[in-house]
Every structure is written in structure tokens, then in C-alpha cells.
Amino acid sequence: MNAHSIHHSMSSLFARLSRQCSVYGSMVKGLLSKQEATSIPSGAKHSPQNTQSLVTLPRLHTIAHFIAAPGGGGAEAMLRNLVTTMNREQWRTVVIVMDGRPWAKEVDELRAAGAEVHDLKAAAFLRPHTLKHLIRVLRQVQPDVLQTWMHHADFVGGWCARLAGVKNIVWGIHCREIHTNPGDSETKMHVFRVLIGGSSRLVPTRIISCSAAAIEDHVALGYPRQRMTWVPNGIDTSRFVPNAEARSSLRHELRVPGDSPLIGFIGRFHEMKDLSTWLRAASLLQVQKPETHFLLCGGMEHELGDCARAALSVIPHRSQVHFTDFRADPQRVYPALDVFSLSSRTEACPMTIMEAMSCGVPCVTTDVGDCARLIEGAGKVVPMRDPETLARAWGEMLTHPPISTEVRKLAVERFDISAATRGYEKVYQEVLAR
């Protein structure tokens, strides 16, 4: 579909839906009448490596990041890792967040890394005040490049940046599908998929995806393959290390005996994580290994969905299932585990796997996204929605664990943040050299 067809289709769509999304519609429809498709560098490929020499930047350039929140998930952690490691002699870094108030520690971390942080203190992307505030901040900051993080920030931040006169916009893909929030209708999500697919050909200069699998998913949504570049996530491997003291401390806090198996999950209690399968597998494993404990870090029991709560209710030894809210020190959680596990029905490039492996903890994960690629040689991959196979893989991993030092060695070689930072900086330099 060419730019003219996208313009015509989207304009027609907004005409039909203007009563429901008048603010959204009027902003994008007006922009579409002015915007031309951006030219593409002929050498852009979705590959994590490119041997061409980097352009030398003649001055300090401003890179601005726009994200919903500075904490709470893998993309947010990747942003903080990136800000911490980018070359301050080449880049002035600005971070714009929708609402940083619940994430004071993460905001302080960004500022300590040299970033200028602007908090919009907004609850929703599409409120007129939020849009005006974002445009005003972008005009004030005048970034040479705006990097947006995840679908809603890509769409809203990208169009607001165009209104603010920002020339270079880089979108960031950090999941394989567009997440549905509570209360979102299927009609609303369909409209958003059409809009973001069309906008992907008009707004961003380049698109970075943390996942090779996610690139193919987004091509199906209408994203231009030639603008997308694969830059896998990275972590600070010097922060996530084996730690006997942290292992003993957390187990004491949870009242888990030192010699009892502990299988853990760290992440959001989102339906895509399929925690009902995880808890059904826990029930099956406890029948075979009644001494096994389980830890879910990222929410409390009442935050589970109905199916997950039902699975929890039939676990033989319920007192051996532990819940904690998100912790600001996950590097002290992983070392307490014997196995880290995801049962997700979809993932892109989960940083929790990288963090666990860096702490020397083997992983069991469903075969989704880039997970199998990440844990090769350091864990087991199982089909999604198969609690029997998941429980069996946990049991095998507990009986025959890989050597912890070898697991960490693989993590350092594959996931250190320095490689990811070079990938992001290279894209920014290519954008500025256009």
C-alpha cells in the first residue's frame, strides 16, 4: 500500500469514527494531509551487525526518549541501561515520561546517569492536555533524534514530534503484539492497528526491534521491513551476578529452607504471561516433589486473573507459593532461585531471561519470540499452554542442572549492554547522516 492509499484509507476511517475519537482523529488526519513518506537509507537491514564504519559526529547531539513509565518492565529496564551506557561525549540525553511519580527510584537512576527527565504527570496518552504538553516539551528540548518506546508511545510520540518539528524519529518495538488494556474494545484495537500500521510508513525514519521474530509480526501489520533494524536487548552483566548472600537473605525472608528447590517468575501479571499454566505446572510438580517452593515477583495474589487463581487454589502445598510486589533490586532475587521460568504465550526478547542467566540461574521457557535463541545451552524450551511438559522440564532441570558458571559465561558473551548500546548509537548516527 503506497502513501496515497494509506492517506485515503485512514482519512475515510477517521470520517466514520470521528465522533468516537475526535481528538485523536483531528490530530492525525491533519498531519496526514501534510506528511510525505520518509526516504529510506538503502543499506538499512534488520540485522544486529553491520561492518560499515560509523559516521563521526561533529558535535554533541540531543537524543530524546519518550516512554509511558521509567519502570515496570523489560523495555523500561532497557531504556535505563541504554541511558547509563551511551557515550556522554557524543549525546545529550533527555527522557520524557508519561507518569514518573510511581517510579521515583527509576527517575533518580536516569538523572544520576546524566539524563534530563521531563515528567508529563499524565494518566492517558490521548487527553488534549497531554498532547499539548508533549509537543511543548519537544519544542523546548529540540532533539536531533526522538526515540519512542512501544506502540502507544510510538504512535502518539511520533505524531506529536512531527507537529513539534522533530525531523528524525526512531520507533521502538518491544513486543510481538499490540497489548489490549482493560476496557479496550475490539473495535478500538482494530482502529489502532490500522492507524499504527499506516503511520509506520509515514512517521518514523527508522524502527528498532529488540526481537527478530517481532519484525515479521510487524511486517504483517504494514510496517516497512526496509526501515527496521534488529538490535537485541542488553543488560548490565556486572550488576546481575551470582550472590550467595542475596540467596540466603531472600530465602530467609520467604522462609524457604536453603536446600529446598525454588522456582521463580519475575514480571507483570499480564494475561500474555499465562500464569495459569505456570501455576498448574507448579501443582503437578509438587505432587512429584512436595518440597518445592515457588516465587512470583511482580504482583500479589489478588492481582492474578481468574484462571490463575483457580490454578493456585489446587496447589497441594499452598503455603509454599510466595508472592512479592515488583522489587527495585531484582539482582538480589534471581540468585535465590534454582530455576527461572516463563510460561508466556507471547514474548519478544525478554530481559528477565538474560538477567537470570547472568546470575547463573538456568531457565525454562515456552518457545515464543526469541526465547529459544536466548537460552540455547542454558535451559529448556517447552510448548506454550502445556503445564505437563513445563512441570516435567522443571523437574529435569532440578535433577540435572547446568553448571552455574557456564550459564553466566553464556550470558556475558551474549547479552552485555555494550553490544546493544553500540547498535542503538549506530542507528542514530545513520539517521543523522541522511
C-alpha positions as CSV (number, residue, x, y, z in Angstrom):
1,M,0.0,0.0,0.0
2,N,1.5,3.3,-1.0
3,A,1.4,6.6,0.9
4,H,-1.6,7.9,-1.1
5,S,-3.6,4.8,-0.5
6,I,-2.8,4.9,3.3
7,H,-3.8,8.6,3.3
8,H,-7.1,7.8,1.6
9,S,-8.0,4.8,3.7
10,M,-7.1,6.4,7.0
11,S,-8.9,9.6,6.1
12,S,-12.0,7.6,5.3
13,L,-11.7,5.6,8.5
14,F,-11.5,8.8,10.6
15,A,-14.5,10.2,8.9
16,R,-16.5,7.2,10.1
17,L,-15.0,7.3,13.6
18,S,-14.7,11.0,14.3
19,R,-17.4,11.0,17.0
20,Q,-15.6,8.4,19.0
21,C,-12.0,9.6,18.6
22,S,-12.3,13.3,17.7
23,V,-9.1,14.5,19.4
24,Y,-7.0,11.6,18.1
25,G,-8.6,11.8,14.7
26,S,-8.3,15.5,14.1
27,M,-4.6,15.5,15.0
28,V,-3.6,12.6,12.8
29,K,-5.9,13.5,9.9
30,G,-4.4,17.0,9.8
31,L,-0.9,15.6,9.9
32,L,-1.6,13.1,7.2
33,S,-2.6,15.8,4.8
34,K,0.9,17.4,5.1
35,Q,3.2,14.4,5.6
36,E,5.2,12.7,2.9
37,A,6.8,9.3,3.1
38,T,10.3,9.5,4.5
39,S,13.2,8.3,2.3
40,I,15.0,5.2,3.4
41,P,18.8,4.6,3.7
42,S,19.5,2.0,1.0
43,G,21.7,0.0,3.4
44,A,19.3,-0.4,6.2
45,K,18.8,-4.1,7.1
46,H,17.2,-5.9,10.0
47,S,20.5,-7.4,11.2
48,P,22.2,-6.9,14.6
49,Q,25.6,-6.5,12.9
50,N,26.9,-4.1,10.2
51,T,30.5,-3.8,9.5
52,Q,30.4,-0.3,7.8
53,S,32.3,2.4,9.6
54,L,30.4,4.8,11.8
55,V,29.9,8.4,11.0
56,T,31.9,10.8,13.2
57,L,29.6,13.2,14.8
58,P,30.9,16.8,14.8
59,R,29.1,18.0,17.9
60,L,27.0,16.9,20.9
61,H,23.6,15.7,19.7
62,T,20.4,15.5,21.7
63,I,18.7,12.2,21.8
64,A,15.2,12.3,23.5
65,H,13.3,9.2,24.7
66,F,9.5,9.1,25.1
67,I,8.1,6.2,27.2
68,A,5.0,5.7,29.3
69,A,6.9,5.0,32.5
70,P,10.5,4.6,33.5
71,G,10.0,1.3,35.3
72,G,7.8,-1.8,35.4
73,G,9.0,-4.0,32.5
74,G,11.8,-5.1,30.2
75,A,11.6,-2.1,27.7
76,E,11.8,0.3,30.6
77,A,14.8,-1.5,32.0
78,M,16.4,-1.5,28.6
79,L,15.9,2.3,28.4
80,R,17.6,2.8,31.7
81,N,20.5,0.5,30.7
82,L,20.9,2.4,27.4
83,V,20.9,5.8,29.1
84,T,23.5,4.7,31.6
85,T,25.9,3.4,28.9
86,M,25.6,5.9,26.0
87,N,28.6,8.0,25.2
88,R,28.1,11.3,27.0
89,E,30.7,13.0,24.9
90,Q,28.5,12.5,21.8
91,W,25.0,12.5,23.2
92,R,22.9,14.8,25.5
93,T,20.1,12.5,26.8
94,V,16.6,13.6,27.6
95,V,13.9,11.3,28.8
96,I,10.2,12.2,28.7
97,V,7.8,10.0,30.7
98,M,4.0,10.0,30.8
99,D,4.0,9.5,34.6
100,G,7.1,9.0,36.7
101,R,5.5,9.6,40.1
102,P,5.2,5.9,41.0
103,W,8.8,5.3,39.8
104,A,10.9,7.7,41.9
105,K,13.9,5.4,42.2
106,E,14.0,4.8,38.4
107,V,13.7,8.5,37.7
108,D,16.6,9.2,40.1
109,E,18.6,6.4,38.3
110,L,18.1,8.2,35.0
111,R,19.1,11.5,36.4
112,A,22.2,10.0,38.1
113,A,23.1,8.7,34.6
114,G,23.1,12.3,33.3
115,A,19.6,12.3,31.7
116,E,17.4,15.4,31.8
117,V,14.0,14.0,32.8
118,H,10.6,15.6,32.0
119,D,7.5,14.1,33.7
120,L,4.2,14.9,32.0
121,K,2.3,13.5,35.0
122,A,-0.4,12.3,32.7
123,A,-2.6,9.3,33.1
124,A,-3.6,8.8,29.4
125,F,-1.9,9.4,26.1
126,L,-4.9,11.0,24.3
127,R,-6.0,13.7,26.5
128,P,-5.7,17.1,24.8
129,H,-3.6,18.5,27.7
130,T,-1.2,15.6,27.5
131,L,-0.7,16.1,23.7
132,K,-0.2,19.8,24.1
133,H,2.3,19.3,27.0
134,L,4.3,16.7,25.0
135,I,4.5,19.0,21.9
136,R,5.6,21.9,24.1
137,V,8.3,19.8,25.8
138,L,9.6,18.6,22.4
139,R,9.8,22.1,21.1
140,Q,11.7,23.1,24.2
141,V,14.1,20.2,24.0
142,Q,14.6,20.3,20.2
143,P,16.0,16.8,19.9
144,D,18.1,15.8,17.0
145,V,16.6,12.3,17.3
146,L,13.4,11.2,19.2
147,Q,13.4,7.5,20.3
148,T,10.0,6.3,21.3
149,W,9.4,3.1,23.2
150,M,6.5,0.7,22.5
151,H,3.3,1.0,20.4
152,H,1.3,3.8,22.1
153,A,4.4,5.9,22.7
154,D,5.5,5.3,19.1
155,F,2.2,6.5,17.7
156,V,1.5,9.4,19.9
157,G,5.1,10.5,20.4
158,G,5.8,10.2,16.7
159,W,2.9,12.4,15.5
160,C,3.5,14.9,18.3
161,A,7.2,15.1,17.3
162,R,6.2,15.8,13.7
163,L,4.0,18.7,15.0
164,A,6.9,19.9,17.1
165,G,9.2,19.9,14.1
166,V,11.4,17.0,15.0
167,K,12.9,15.5,11.8
168,N,14.4,12.3,13.0
169,I,12.1,9.8,14.8
170,V,13.0,6.2,15.7
171,W,10.3,3.9,16.8
172,G,11.0,1.0,19.3
173,I,9.3,-2.4,19.1
174,H,9.5,-4.4,22.3
175,C,6.7,-6.9,22.0
176,R,5.2,-9.1,19.3
177,E,1.7,-7.9,19.5
178,I,-0.2,-4.7,20.5
179,H,-1.4,-5.2,24.0
180,T,-5.0,-4.7,24.9
181,N,-5.6,-2.7,28.1
182,P,-8.6,-3.4,30.4
183,G,-11.7,-1.7,28.9
184,D,-10.3,-1.6,25.3
185,S,-12.9,-2.8,22.8
186,E,-12.0,-4.9,19.8
187,T,-13.2,-2.0,17.6
188,K,-10.8,0.4,19.3
189,M,-7.9,-2.1,18.9
190,H,-8.7,-2.7,15.3
191,V,-8.7,1.1,14.6
192,F,-5.4,1.4,16.4
193,R,-3.8,-1.4,14.4
194,V,-4.8,0.2,11.2
195,L,-3.6,3.6,12.3
196,I,-0.2,2.4,13.6
197,G,0.4,0.2,10.6
198,G,-0.3,3.2,8.2
199,S,1.7,5.6,10.4
200,S,4.7,3.3,10.4
201,R,5.2,4.3,6.7
202,L,4.8,8.0,7.3
203,V,6.3,8.9,10.8
204,P,9.5,7.0,11.7
205,T,12.8,7.4,9.9
206,R,13.9,4.1,11.3
207,I,12.4,1.4,13.6
208,I,14.4,-0.6,16.1
209,S,13.1,-4.0,17.1
210,C,14.6,-5.9,20.1
211,S,13.3,-9.2,18.5
212,A,13.9,-10.8,15.2
213,A,10.5,-12.6,15.5
214,A,8.7,-9.3,16.2
215,I,10.0,-7.9,12.9
216,E,8.0,-10.4,10.9
217,D,4.9,-9.8,13.1
218,H,5.0,-6.1,12.4
219,V,5.6,-6.5,8.6
220,A,2.2,-8.3,8.7
221,L,0.7,-5.1,10.4
222,G,2.0,-3.0,7.5
223,Y,5.4,-1.9,8.9
224,P,8.1,-1.3,6.2
225,R,10.7,-4.0,6.5
226,Q,13.4,-1.9,5.0
227,R,13.2,0.6,7.9
228,M,13.5,-2.0,10.6
229,T,16.8,-2.9,12.3
230,W,17.2,-5.7,14.8
231,V,19.1,-4.7,18.0
232,P,18.7,-7.3,20.7
233,N,18.3,-6.1,24.3
234,G,21.2,-6.0,26.7
235,I,21.8,-5.9,30.4
236,D,24.4,-4.8,32.9
237,T,26.1,-8.1,33.5
238,S,28.2,-6.6,36.3
239,R,25.0,-5.9,38.2
240,F,23.4,-9.3,37.8
241,V,25.8,-11.8,39.3
242,P,25.7,-15.0,41.4
243,N,25.4,-13.8,45.1
244,A,25.4,-16.3,47.9
245,E,24.5,-13.7,50.5
246,A,21.5,-12.5,48.5
247,R,20.4,-16.1,48.0
248,S,20.5,-16.8,51.7
249,S,18.8,-13.5,52.6
250,L,15.8,-13.8,50.3
251,R,15.2,-17.4,51.3
252,H,15.3,-16.4,54.9
253,E,12.8,-13.6,54.2
254,L,10.5,-16.0,52.4
255,R,11.1,-18.8,54.9
256,V,12.3,-21.2,52.2
257,P,14.8,-23.7,53.5
258,G,18.3,-23.5,52.0
259,D,18.1,-26.9,50.5
260,S,14.5,-26.7,49.1
261,P,14.1,-26.2,45.3
262,L,12.8,-22.7,44.5
263,I,11.4,-22.0,41.0
264,G,10.6,-18.3,40.2
265,F,9.0,-15.9,37.9
266,I,9.6,-12.1,37.7
267,G,7.3,-9.9,35.6
268,R,4.0,-8.3,35.2
269,F,0.8,-10.3,36.0
270,H,-0.4,-9.7,32.4
271,E,-2.6,-12.3,30.6
272,M,0.2,-12.8,28.0
273,K,2.4,-14.3,30.7
274,D,-0.2,-17.1,31.1
275,L,0.4,-17.6,34.8
276,S,-2.5,-20.1,34.9
277,T,-0.2,-22.6,33.0
278,W,2.7,-21.7,35.3
279,L,0.6,-22.4,38.4
280,R,-0.9,-25.6,37.0
281,A,2.6,-26.8,36.3
282,A,3.6,-25.9,39.9
283,S,0.7,-28.1,41.2
284,L,1.9,-31.0,39.1
285,L,5.5,-30.7,40.2
286,Q,4.6,-30.5,43.9
287,V,2.9,-33.9,43.6
288,Q,6.2,-35.3,42.5
289,K,8.5,-33.0,44.6
290,P,6.4,-31.8,47.6
291,E,9.4,-29.9,49.0
292,T,9.4,-27.5,46.0
293,H,8.7,-23.8,46.6
294,F,7.6,-21.2,44.0
295,L,8.1,-17.4,43.9
296,L,6.1,-15.0,41.7
297,C,7.6,-11.5,41.9
298,G,5.7,-8.6,40.3
299,G,2.3,-8.7,42.0
300,M,0.2,-10.1,44.8
301,E,-2.3,-13.0,44.8
302,H,-5.3,-10.8,44.3
303,E,-3.9,-9.4,41.1
304,L,-4.0,-12.8,39.4
305,G,-6.6,-13.5,36.7
306,D,-9.5,-15.8,37.4
307,C,-7.9,-18.9,35.7
308,A,-4.6,-18.3,37.6
309,R,-6.4,-18.0,40.9
310,A,-8.2,-21.2,40.2
311,A,-4.9,-23.0,39.4
312,L,-3.4,-21.6,42.6
313,S,-6.3,-22.9,44.7
314,V,-5.5,-26.6,43.9
315,I,-1.8,-26.5,44.6
316,P,-1.1,-29.2,47.2
317,H,1.1,-27.1,49.5
318,R,-0.3,-23.5,49.0
319,S,2.0,-22.1,51.7
320,Q,5.0,-22.8,49.5
321,V,3.8,-20.4,46.8
322,H,5.2,-16.9,47.6
323,F,4.2,-13.5,46.1
324,T,6.1,-10.2,46.2
325,D,5.5,-6.9,44.5
326,F,8.0,-5.6,42.0
327,R,11.3,-5.1,43.6
328,A,13.8,-2.4,42.8
329,D,16.6,-4.9,43.4
330,P,15.9,-7.9,41.1
331,Q,19.6,-8.7,41.1
332,R,19.0,-9.9,44.7
333,V,16.0,-12.1,43.7
334,Y,17.4,-14.2,40.9
335,P,20.3,-15.7,42.9
336,A,17.8,-17.3,45.3
337,L,16.3,-19.3,42.5
338,D,17.2,-22.8,41.3
339,V,15.2,-22.3,38.1
340,F,13.7,-19.2,36.4
341,S,10.7,-19.8,34.2
342,L,8.4,-18.1,31.8
343,S,5.1,-19.7,30.6
344,S,4.2,-16.8,28.2
345,R,2.0,-17.2,25.2
346,T,4.0,-14.4,23.5
347,E,7.3,-12.7,24.1
348,A,9.7,-10.6,22.1
349,C,13.2,-10.6,23.7
350,P,12.6,-10.9,27.5
351,M,15.3,-9.3,29.6
352,T,14.3,-11.5,32.6
353,I,15.9,-14.5,30.9
354,M,19.1,-12.5,30.4
355,E,19.2,-11.3,34.0
356,A,18.6,-14.8,35.4
357,M,21.3,-16.3,33.2
358,S,23.7,-13.6,34.2
359,C,23.1,-14.6,37.8
360,G,24.0,-18.2,36.8
361,V,20.3,-19.4,37.1
362,P,19.1,-21.9,34.4
363,C,15.9,-21.1,32.6
364,V,12.8,-23.0,31.3
365,T,10.6,-21.0,28.9
366,T,7.9,-21.5,26.3
367,D,9.0,-21.5,22.7
368,V,7.8,-18.0,21.8
369,G,9.6,-15.0,20.3
370,D,13.4,-15.1,20.7
371,C,13.3,-17.2,23.9
372,A,14.8,-20.4,22.4
373,R,17.6,-18.4,20.9
374,L,18.4,-16.7,24.2
375,I,18.6,-19.8,26.4
376,E,20.4,-22.1,24.0
377,G,22.8,-24.2,26.0
378,A,21.4,-22.9,29.4
379,G,17.9,-24.3,29.7
380,K,14.9,-26.0,28.2
381,V,12.2,-24.8,25.8
382,V,8.6,-26.2,26.0
383,P,5.4,-25.6,24.0
384,M,3.1,-22.9,25.3
385,R,-0.1,-23.8,27.3
386,D,1.3,-27.2,28.2
387,P,1.6,-27.5,32.0
388,E,2.5,-31.2,32.0
389,T,5.6,-30.6,29.8
390,L,6.5,-27.5,31.7
391,A,6.4,-29.3,35.1
392,R,8.5,-32.2,33.6
393,A,11.1,-29.7,32.3
394,W,11.3,-28.1,35.8
395,G,11.9,-31.5,37.3
396,E,14.6,-32.4,34.9
397,M,16.3,-29.1,35.4
398,L,16.3,-29.5,39.2
399,T,17.7,-33.1,38.8
400,H,20.3,-32.3,36.2
401,P,21.1,-28.5,36.4
402,P,23.7,-27.0,34.1
403,I,26.9,-25.6,35.7
404,S,26.1,-22.1,37.1
405,T,29.4,-20.6,35.9
406,E,28.8,-21.8,32.4
407,V,25.3,-20.3,32.4
408,R,26.7,-16.9,33.4
409,K,29.5,-17.1,30.9
410,L,27.0,-17.5,28.1
411,A,25.0,-14.6,29.4
412,V,28.0,-12.3,29.5
413,E,29.0,-13.3,26.0
414,R,25.5,-12.8,24.5
415,F,23.8,-10.1,26.5
416,D,26.2,-7.5,27.8
417,I,24.7,-4.0,27.4
418,S,27.7,-2.7,25.5
419,A,26.7,-4.5,22.3
420,A,23.1,-3.2,22.4
421,T,24.3,0.4,23.1
422,R,26.6,0.2,20.0
423,G,23.6,-0.9,18.0
424,Y,21.4,2.0,19.1
425,E,24.1,4.5,18.6
426,K,24.8,3.2,15.1
427,V,21.2,3.7,14.1
428,Y,21.1,7.2,15.5
429,Q,24.3,8.1,13.6
430,E,22.9,6.7,10.4
431,V,19.8,8.7,10.8
432,L,21.7,11.9,11.4
433,A,24.0,11.3,8.4
434,R,21.0,11.2,6.0
